């Protein structure tokens, strides 16, 4: 079709130029109607070859390259959207894990605190009970010593008085009389110490 148009254009140009400018000669060859047909032929041939070269070789490569880039860009956009969605889901999972971890840590802390308070209370009760038992034992021992102490003191006092009198006088003294004197003295002065 292009060939047909070019051929008709050349013929039309040739016929019209020949009739109109047959008498023209000299000057610039581009303006000389005698050379117009050849100029139009070479112009049409050059632009025809250029058009074929561009339409068959260059433009398909450019078009394929543009399509390739367009598909690559759309693929990249799709991959970016997918990665964004995945990162959002991962972020939500991460936040949920942190929230659960905080709750578990609080729960573990509260349980450990309650257990420690219970252990402290139980040990405190055991210690209080042991301390009370020790105090009671000590009080019982003190009461027994209070009951027994006057008798032992009297006995020691009788033995000491007997030995002293024996050394002073040189003769043995009856323990029953020394015992009566010590008992009498302990009743007068000793009662005030033992009653406290």
SEFITOR-91605 format. One line per 10 residues: their letters; for each residue x negated, z, y negated of N, C-alpha, C. Coordinates in nm, 2 decimals, decimal comma, padded with zeros to 4 digits. Atoms other than C-alpha are relative to their C-alpha. Layout:
BEGIN
a) X/Z/Y/X/Z/Y/X/Z/Y | ...
***
This chain:
BEGIN
xxxxxxxxxx) -00,08/00,00/00,12/00,00/00,00/00,00/-00,09/00,00/-00,13 | 00,10/-00,01/00,12/-00,29/00,09/-00,24/-00,07/-00,14/-00,02 | 00,07/00,13/00,00/-00,46/-00,24/-00,15/00,09/-00,10/-00,07 | -00,10/00,09/00,05/-00,14/-00,43/-00,23/00,01/00,02/-00,15 | -00,01/-00,03/00,14/-00,11/-00,26/-00,57/-00,12/-00,05/-00,08 | 00,12/00,04/00,07/-00,47/-00,32/-00,66/-00,01/-00,15/00,00 | 00,00/00,14/-00,01/-00,45/-00,68/-00,55/00,09/-00,06/-00,11 | -00,10/00,05/00,09/-00,14/-00,75/-00,76/-00,05/00,03/-00,15 | 00,05/-00,03/00,13/-00,30/-00,57/-01,06/-00,12/-00,10/-00,04 | 00,11/00,09/00,03/-00,61/-00,79/-01,03/00,05/-00,14/-00,03
xxxxxxxxxx) -00,05/00,13/00,02/-00,41/-01,11/-01,01/00,07/-00,01/-00,14 | -00,07/-00,01/00,12/-00,19/-01,01/-01,30/-00,10/00,00/-00,12 | 00,10/-00,01/00,10/-00,49/-00,92/-01,51/-00,07/-00,13/-00,02 | 00,08/00,12/00,01/-00,67/-01,23/-01,43/00,08/-00,11/-00,07 | -00,08/00,10/00,06/-00,38/-01,46/-01,52/00,03/00,02/-00,15 | -00,03/-00,03/00,14/-00,29/-01,28/-01,85/-00,13/-00,02/-00,08 | 00,12/00,01/00,08/-00,65/-01,26/-01,97/-00,05/-00,14/-00,01 | 00,04/00,14/00,01/-00,72/-01,62/-01,89/00,08/-00,08/-00,10 | -00,09/00,08/00,10/-00,43/-01,75/-02,10/-00,03/00,05/-00,14 | 00,00/-00,06/00,13/-00,47/-01,51/-02,39/-00,14/-00,02/-00,06
xxxxxxxxxx) 00,14/-00,01/00,06/-00,85/-01,50/-02,44/-00,09/-00,12/00,05 | 00,08/00,11/-00,06/-00,97/-01,84/-02,31/-00,10/-00,05/-00,10 | 00,09/00,05/00,10/-01,13/-01,93/-02,64/-00,11/00,10/-00,04 | 00,09/-00,11/00,05/-01,32/-01,60/-02,69/-00,13/-00,01/00,07 | 00,13/00,00/-00,06/-01,69/-01,60/-02,63/-00,10/00,08/-00,09 | 00,10/-00,07/00,08/-02,00/-01,40/-02,74/00,04/00,15/-00,02 | -00,03/-00,15/00,03/-02,02/-01,03/-02,85/-00,03/00,08/00,13 | 00,02/-00,09/-00,11/-02,02/-00,74/-02,61/00,06/-00,05/00,13 | -00,05/00,05/-00,13/-01,97/-00,84/-02,24/00,13/00,08/00,04 | -00,11/-00,07/-00,04/-01,72/-00,56/-02,20/00,13/-00,05/-00,07
xxxxxxxxxx) -00,11/00,05/00,07/-01,50/-00,71/-02,46/00,03/-00,15/00,02 | -00,01/00,14/-00,03/-01,54/-01,06/-02,34/00,11/-00,02/00,11 | -00,10/00,01/-00,10/-01,22/-01,15/-02,15/-00,05/-00,08/00,13 | 00,05/00,08/-00,11/-01,42/-01,37/-01,92/-00,05/00,10/00,11 | 00,05/-00,10/-00,10/-01,57/-01,05/-01,75/00,10/00,10/00,03 | -00,10/-00,11/-00,02/-01,25/-00,84/-01,75/00,04/00,00/00,15 | -00,05/00,00/-00,14/-01,14/-00,95/-01,40/-00,10/00,07/00,09 | 00,10/-00,07/-00,08/-01,47/-00,85/-01,25/-00,01/00,15/-00,03 | 00,01/-00,14/00,04/-01,47/-00,53/-01,45/00,12/00,08/00,06 | -00,12/-00,06/-00,06/-01,11/-00,45/-01,33/-00,02/00,01/00,15
xxxxxxxxxx) 00,02/00,00/-00,15/-01,21/-00,54/-00,97/-00,09/00,12/00,03 | 00,10/-00,10/-00,04/-01,51/-00,31/-00,97/00,06/00,14/-00,04 | -00,07/-00,12/00,04/-01,31/-00,04/-01,16/00,09/00,05/00,11 | -00,10/-00,03/-00,10/-01,03/-00,06/-00,90/-00,07/00,04/00,13 | 00,07/-00,03/-00,12/-01,28/-00,07/-00,61/-00,07/00,14/-00,01 | 00,07/-00,13/00,01/-01,49/00,23/-00,74/00,10/00,11/00,01 | -00,10/-00,12/-00,01/-01,18/00,45/-00,80/00,07/00,00/00,13 | -00,06/00,00/-00,14/-01,03/00,33/-00,47/-00,08/00,07/00,10 | 00,09/-00,06/-00,09/-01,34/00,43/-00,28/-00,01/00,15/-00,03 | 00,01/-00,14/00,04/-01,36/00,76/-00,48/00,12/00,07/00,05
xxxxxxxxxx) -00,13/-00,07/-00,05/-00,99/00,83/-00,40/00,00/00,02/00,15 | 00,00/-00,01/-00,15/-01,04/00,76/-00,03/-00,10/00,11/00,04 | 00,10/-00,10/-00,03/-01,36/00,97/-00,02/00,05/00,14/-00,03 | -00,05/-00,13/00,04/-01,19/01,26/-00,20/00,12/00,04/00,10 | -00,12/-00,04/-00,08/-00,86/01,24/00,00/-00,03/00,01/00,15 | 00,02/-00,01/-00,14/-01,01/01,19/00,34/-00,11/00,10/00,04 | 00,11/-00,09/-00,04/-01,33/01,40/00,33/00,00/00,13/-00,08 | 00,01/-00,12/00,08/-01,34/01,65/00,04/00,12/00,08/00,00 | -00,13/-00,08/00,01/-00,98/01,75/-00,01/00,04/00,07/00,12 | -00,04/-00,08/-00,13/-00,91/01,84/00,36/-00,09/00,12/00,02
xxxxxxxxxx) 00,09/-00,12/-00,01/-01,22/02,06/00,36/00,04/00,11/-00,09 | -00,04/-00,10/00,10/-01,11/02,23/00,04/00,13/00,07/00,04 | -00,13/-00,06/-00,04/-00,76/02,27/00,17/-00,01/00,09/00,12 | 00,02/-00,09/-00,12/-00,88/02,41/00,51/-00,07/00,13/-00,05 | 00,07/-00,12/00,05/-01,11/02,65/00,32/00,10/00,09/-00,07 | -00,10/-00,08/00,07/-00,82/02,76/00,10/00,09/00,07/00,10 | -00,08/-00,06/-00,10/-00,60/02,81/00,40/-00,07/00,11/00,08 | 00,08/-00,10/-00,07/-00,87/03,00/00,58/-00,01/00,13/-00,08 | 00,01/-00,12/00,09/-00,93/03,23/00,28/00,14/00,07/-00,02 | -00,14/-00,06/00,01/-00,55/03,28/00,24/00,03/00,08/00,12
xxxxxxxxxx) -00,03/-00,08/-00,12/-00,51/03,38/00,60/-00,09/00,12/00,02 | 00,09/-00,12/00,00/-00,82/03,60/00,58/00,04/00,11/-00,09 | -00,05/-00,10/00,10/-00,69/03,77/00,27/00,13/00,07/00,05 | -00,12/-00,06/-00,05/-00,35/03,82/00,43/-00,03/00,10/00,12 | 00,04/-00,09/-00,11/-00,52/03,96/00,74/-00,06/00,13/-00,05 | 00,06/-00,12/00,06/-00,73/04,19/00,53/00,10/00,10/-00,06 | -00,11/-00,08/00,06/-00,42/04,31/00,34/00,07/00,07/00,11 | -00,08/-00,06/-00,11/-00,24/04,37/00,67/-00,09/00,12/00,06 | 00,08/-00,10/-00,06/-00,54/04,56/00,81/-00,02/00,12/-00,10 | 00,01/-00,11/00,09/-00,57/04,77/00,49/00,13/00,08/00,00
xxxxxxxxxx) -00,13/-00,08/-00,01/-00,20/04,86/00,50/00,00/00,08/00,13 | 00,00/-00,08/-00,13/-00,24/04,96/00,87/-00,09/00,12/-00,01 | 00,10/-00,11/00,02/-00,55/05,17/00,79/00,06/00,10/-00,09 | -00,06/-00,10/00,09/-00,36/05,33/00,50/00,10/00,08/00,07 | -00,10/-00,08/-00,07/-00,07/05,42/00,72/-00,06/00,10/00,10 | 00,07/-00,08/-00,10/-00,31/05,55/00,99/-00,06/00,12/-00,07 | 00,07/-00,11/00,07/-00,50/05,76/00,73/00,11/00,10/-00,05 | -00,10/-00,09/00,05/-00,17/05,90/00,59/00,05/00,08/00,12 | -00,04/-00,08/-00,11/-00,06/06,00/00,94/-00,10/00,10/00,04 | 00,11/-00,09/-00,03/-00,40/06,15/01,01/00,00/00,12/-00,10
xxxxxxxxxx) 00,00/-00,10/00,10/-00,38/06,34/00,68/00,11/00,10/00,02 | -00,11/-00,08/-00,03/-00,04/06,47/00,77/-00,03/00,09/00,12 | 00,04/-00,08/-00,12/-00,17/06,58/01,12/-00,10/00,11/-00,04 | 00,11/-00,09/00,04/-00,47/06,74/00,95/00,07/00,12/-00,07 | -00,07/-00,11/00,07/-00,24/06,94/00,71/00,08/00,09/00,09 | -00,07/-00,08/-00,10/-00,02/07,05/01,00/-00,09/00,09/00,08 | 00,09/-00,08/-00,08/-00,32/07,16/01,20/-00,05/00,12/-00,09 | 00,05/-00,11/00,09/-00,45/07,36/00,90/00,11/00,11/-00,02 | -00,11/-00,09/00,02/-00,10/07,51/00,84/00,02/00,09/00,13 | -00,02/-00,08/-00,12/-00,07/07,61/01,21/-00,12/00,10/00,02
xxxxxxxxxx) 00,12/-00,09/-00,01/-00,43/07,75/01,21/00,01/00,12/-00,09 | -00,02/-00,11/00,09/-00,35/07,96/00,91/00,10/00,10/00,05 | -00,10/-00,08/-00,06/-00,04/08,09/01,07/-00,05/00,08/00,12 | 00,06/-00,06/-00,12/-00,22/08,16/01,40/-00,10/00,11/-00,04 | 00,10/-00,10/00,05/-00,50/08,34/01,21/00,07/00,12/-00,06 | -00,07/-00,11/00,06/-00,25/08,55/01,02/00,06/00,09/00,12 | -00,06/-00,07/-00,11/-00,07/08,63/01,35/-00,11/00,08/00,08 | 00,11/-00,07/-00,08/-00,40/08,72/01,53/-00,05/00,12/-00,08 | 00,05/-00,11/00,08/-00,51/08,93/01,23/00,10/00,12/00,00 | -00,11/-00,11/00,00/-00,17/09,12/01,22/00,00/00,07/00,14
xxxxxxxxxx) 00,00/-00,06/-00,13/-00,18/09,17/01,60/-00,12/00,10/00,02 | 00,12/-00,08/-00,02/-00,54/09,30/01,59/00,01/00,12/-00,09 | -00,01/-00,11/00,09/-00,46/09,52/01,29/00,10/00,11/00,06 | -00,10/-00,09/-00,06/-00,15/09,67/01,47/-00,07/00,07/00,12 | 00,07/-00,06/-00,12/-00,36/09,72/01,79/-00,10/00,11/-00,04 | 00,10/-00,10/00,05/-00,64/09,89/01,59/00,07/00,12/-00,05 | -00,07/-00,12/00,06/-00,39/10,12/01,41/00,06/00,08/00,12 | -00,05/-00,08/-00,12/-00,23/10,21/01,75/-00,11/00,07/00,07 | 00,12/-00,06/-00,06/-00,57/10,27/01,90/-00,05/00,12/-00,08 | 00,04/-00,11/00,08/-00,67/10,48/01,61/00,10/00,12/00,00
xxxxxxxxxx) -00,10/-00,11/-00,01/-00,34/10,68/01,62/-00,01/00,07/00,13 | 00,00/-00,06/-00,13/-00,37/10,73/01,99/-00,13/00,09/00,02 | 00,13/-00,07/-00,01/-00,74/10,84/01,97/00,01/00,12/-00,09 | -00,02/-00,11/00,09/-00,65/11,06/01,67/00,08/00,11/00,07 | -00,08/-00,10/-00,07/-00,38/11,23/01,87/-00,07/00,07/00,11 | 00,08/-00,06/-00,11/-00,61/11,28/02,17/-00,11/00,10/-00,06 | 00,10/-00,09/00,07/-00,88/11,42/01,93/00,07/00,13/-00,05 | -00,07/-00,12/00,05/-00,63/11,65/01,76/00,04/00,09/00,12 | -00,04/-00,09/-00,11/-00,51/11,77/02,10/-00,13/00,07/00,06 | 00,12/-00,07/-00,05/-00,87/11,83/02,22/-00,05/00,11/-00,10
xxxxxxxxxx) 00,05/-00,10/00,10/-00,96/12,01/01,89/00,09/00,12/00,01 | -00,09/-00,12/-00,01/-00,65/12,23/01,92/-00,02/00,08/00,13 | 00,04/-00,08/-00,12/-00,74/12,31/02,28/-00,13/00,07/-00,01 | 00,12/-00,07/00,02/-01,09/12,39/02,18/00,02/00,12/-00,09 | -00,03/-00,11/00,09/-00,96/12,61/01,89/00,07/00,11/00,08 | -00,07/-00,10/-00,07/-00,73/12,78/02,13/-00,09/00,08/00,10 | 00,10/-00,06/-00,09/-01,01/12,84/02,38/-00,09/00,10/-00,07 | 00,09/-00,09/00,08/-01,23/12,98/02,11/00,07/00,12/-00,05 | -00,08/-00,11/00,04/-00,95/13,20/01,98/00,02/00,10/00,12 | -00,02/-00,08/-00,12/-00,89/13,32/02,34/-00,13/00,08/00,03
xxxxxxxxxx) 00,13/-00,07/-00,02/-01,26/13,39/02,38/-00,03/00,11/-00,10 | 00,01/-00,10/00,11/-01,27/13,57/02,05/00,08/00,12/00,03 | -00,09/-00,11/-00,03/-00,97/13,78/02,15/-00,05/00,08/00,12 | 00,06/-00,07/-00,12/-01,13/13,86/02,49/-00,12/00,08/-00,04 | 00,12/-00,07/00,05/-01,45/13,95/02,31/00,04/00,13/-00,08 | -00,05/-00,12/00,08/-01,26/14,18/02,07/00,05/00,11/00,09 | -00,05/-00,11/-00,09/-01,09/14,35/02,36/-00,12/00,06/00,08 | 00,11/-00,06/-00,08/-01,41/14,39/02,56/-00,11/00,06/-00,09 | 00,11/-00,04/00,08/-01,65/14,44/02,27/-00,01/00,15/-00,02 | 00,01/-00,15/00,02/-01,56/14,81/02,19/-00,05/00,07/00,13
xxxxxxxxxx) 00,04/-00,06/-00,12/-01,61/14,90/02,55/-00,15/-00,02/00,02 | 00,14/00,03/-00,02/-01,95/14,73/02,57/-00,08/00,07/-00,11 | 00,07/-00,07/00,11/-02,05/14,87/02,23/-00,01/00,15/00,03 | 00,00/-00,14/-00,04/-01,96/15,21/02,35/-00,10/00,03/00,11 | 00,09/-00,02/-00,11/-02,15/15,17/02,67/-00,15/-00,01/-00,05 | 00,14/00,01/00,05/-02,46/15,05/02,48/-00,04/00,12/-00,08 | 00,02/-00,12/00,09/-02,42/15,33/02,23/-00,03/00,12/00,08 | 00,02/-00,12/-00,08/-02,40/15,59/02,51/-00,14/-00,01/00,07 | 00,13/00,01/-00,06/-02,71/15,45/02,69/-00,11/00,02/-00,10 | 00,11/-00,02/00,11/-02,91/15,43/02,36/-00,01/00,14/-00,04
xxxxxxxxxx) 00,00/-00,14/00,04/-02,80/15,78/02,26/-00,06/00,09/00,11 | 00,05/-00,08/-00,11/-02,88/15,91/02,60/-00,16/-00,01/00,01 | 00,14/00,02/-00,01/-03,23/15,76/02,60/-00,07/00,06/-00,12 | 00,06/-00,06/00,12/-03,30/15,87/02,24/00,00/00,16/00,01 | -00,01/-00,15/-00,01/-03,19/16,23/02,31/-00,10/00,05/00,11 | 00,10/-00,03/-00,11/-03,40/16,23/02,63/-00,14/00,00/-00,06 | 00,13/00,01/00,06/-03,70/16,12/02,43/-00,03/00,11/-00,10 | 00,02/-00,11/00,10/-03,64/16,36/02,15/00,00/00,14/00,06 | 00,00/-00,13/-00,06/-03,55/16,66/02,35/-00,09/00,02/00,12 | 00,09/00,00/-00,12/-03,74/16,58/02,66/00,08/00,03/00,12
xxxxxxxxxx) -00,08/-00,03/-00,12/-03,45/16,67/02,89/00,12/-00,09/00,00 | -00,11/00,09/-00,01/-03,16/16,47/03,02/00,13/00,07/-00,05 | -00,13/-00,05/00,06/-02,82/16,51/02,85/00,11/-00,06/00,09 | -00,11/00,04/-00,07/-02,49/16,48/03,02/00,06/-00,12/-00,07 | -00,06/00,12/00,06/-02,35/16,13/02,97/00,14/00,01/-00,04 | -00,14/-00,02/00,04/-01,99/16,25/02,96/00,01/00,06/-00,14 | -00,01/-00,06/00,13/-02,05/16,46/02,65/-00,04/-00,11/-00,11 | 00,04/00,10/00,09/-02,24/16,17/02,48/00,11/-00,11/-00,01 | -00,11/00,09/-00,01/-01,95/15,94/02,59/00,11/00,05/-00,09 | -00,10/-00,05/00,08/-01,70/16,17/02,42/-00,03/-00,01/-00,14
xxxxxxxxxx) 00,05/00,01/00,14/-01,90/16,18/02,10/00,01/-00,14/-00,05 | -00,01/00,14/00,04/-01,93/15,80/02,09/00,14/-00,05/-00,01 | -00,14/00,04/00,01/-01,56/15,75/02,16/00,06/00,06/-00,12 | -00,06/-00,06/00,12/-01,47/15,99/01,88/-00,05/-00,08/-00,12 | 00,06/00,07/00,12/-01,71/15,82/01,63/00,06/-00,15/-00,01 | -00,05/00,14/00,01/-01,59/15,47/01,73/00,15/00,00/-00,04 | -00,14/-00,01/00,04/-01,23/15,58/01,68/00,01/00,02/-00,15 | -00,01/-00,03/00,15/-01,30/15,71/01,33/-00,05/-00,12/-00,08 | 00,06/00,11/00,09/-01,52/15,43/01,19/00,01/-00,14/00,06 | 00,00/00,14/-00,06/-01,50/15,14/01,44/00,13/-00,07/-00,01
xxxxxx) -00,13/00,07/00,00/-01,13/15,07/01,42/00,02/-00,09/-00,12 | -00,02/00,08/00,12/-01,15/14,93/01,07/-00,07/-00,13/00,02 | 00,07/00,13/-00,02/-01,40/14,66/01,19/00,07/-00,09/00,10 | -00,06/00,08/-00,11/-01,22/14,56/01,50/00,14/-00,05/-00,03 | -00,13/00,04/00,03/-00,88/14,53/01,35/00,01/-00,13/-00,08 | 00,00/00,12/00,09/-00,98/14,25/01,11/00,00/-00,12/00,09
***
